[in-house]
Amino acid sequence: MQTEREVRLFRNGANQALRIPRGFELPGNRATIHKEGIRLIIEPVSKPSLLSLLSALQPLDEDFPELEDPPVRDDEQVF
């Protein structure tokens, strides 16, 4: 796989744009871009894992009320 390729810049309305060659495609449909000196760095946005989402949750300060089990229905049409 190539690690460098020259591309042309063009205008899309008021924005400067470039086409990313197939060999450089990023996964997904979102990316972040930041500037380091004169370089532009484009990185894919990855979906957060369930573990990272759960670890970011704050604990609840309130207690949950005790719940009573509902009575069991005898008929067959439960749903």
C-alpha positions as CSV (number, residue, x, y, z in Angstrom):
1,M,0.0,0.0,0.0
2,Q,1.2,3.5,-0.8
3,T,1.9,5.7,2.1
4,E,2.1,9.0,0.1
5,R,0.3,10.3,-2.9
6,E,0.0,13.8,-4.4
7,V,-3.6,15.0,-4.8
8,R,-5.2,18.1,-6.2
9,L,-7.1,20.6,-4.1
10,F,-10.3,22.2,-5.4
11,R,-13.0,24.5,-4.2
12,N,-16.4,23.4,-3.1
13,G,-18.3,26.6,-2.5
14,A,-16.3,28.5,0.1
15,N,-14.5,25.4,1.2
16,Q,-11.2,23.9,0.0
17,A,-11.6,20.2,-0.6
18,L,-9.7,17.1,-1.9
19,R,-10.7,13.7,-3.0
20,I,-9.3,10.9,-0.9
21,P,-7.9,8.1,-3.1
22,R,-9.3,4.6,-2.7
23,G,-6.1,3.3,-1.1
24,F,-6.4,6.0,1.6
25,E,-10.1,5.6,2.5
26,L,-11.0,5.9,6.1
27,P,-13.5,3.5,7.8
28,G,-17.0,4.9,8.6
29,N,-18.5,8.1,7.5
30,R,-17.1,10.6,10.0
31,A,-13.6,12.0,10.6
32,T,-11.9,14.6,12.7
33,I,-9.3,17.0,11.2
34,H,-6.7,19.0,13.1
35,K,-3.7,21.1,12.1
36,E,-0.1,20.5,13.2
37,G,2.0,23.3,11.8
38,I,1.3,23.2,8.0
39,R,0.1,19.6,8.1
40,L,-3.6,18.6,8.2
41,I,-4.2,15.4,10.1
42,I,-7.4,13.5,9.3
43,E,-8.5,10.6,11.6
44,P,-11.6,8.4,11.5
45,V,-14.1,8.8,14.3
46,S,-14.6,5.5,15.9
47,K,-17.7,4.5,17.7
48,P,-17.1,4.4,21.5
49,S,-17.2,0.9,23.0
50,L,-19.9,-0.1,25.4
51,L,-17.3,-0.3,28.1
52,S,-16.1,3.3,27.6
53,L,-19.7,4.5,27.6
54,L,-20.5,2.7,30.8
55,S,-17.4,3.9,32.5
56,A,-18.3,7.5,31.6
57,L,-21.7,7.3,33.4
58,Q,-22.0,9.0,36.8
59,P,-23.4,7.1,39.7
60,L,-27.0,7.8,40.6
61,D,-27.4,9.6,44.0
62,E,-31.0,8.4,44.6
63,D,-32.2,5.0,45.7
64,F,-34.6,3.1,43.5
65,P,-38.0,2.2,45.2
66,E,-38.7,-1.4,46.0
67,L,-40.9,-2.9,43.4
68,E,-43.5,-5.6,44.0
69,D,-44.0,-8.4,41.6
70,P,-47.2,-8.1,39.6
71,P,-49.8,-10.8,40.1
72,V,-49.5,-13.8,37.8
73,R,-52.3,-14.1,35.2
74,D,-54.0,-17.5,34.8
75,D,-55.2,-17.0,31.3
76,E,-53.1,-17.9,28.3
77,Q,-53.3,-14.5,26.6
78,V,-50.4,-12.8,28.4
79,F,-49.3,-10.8,25.3
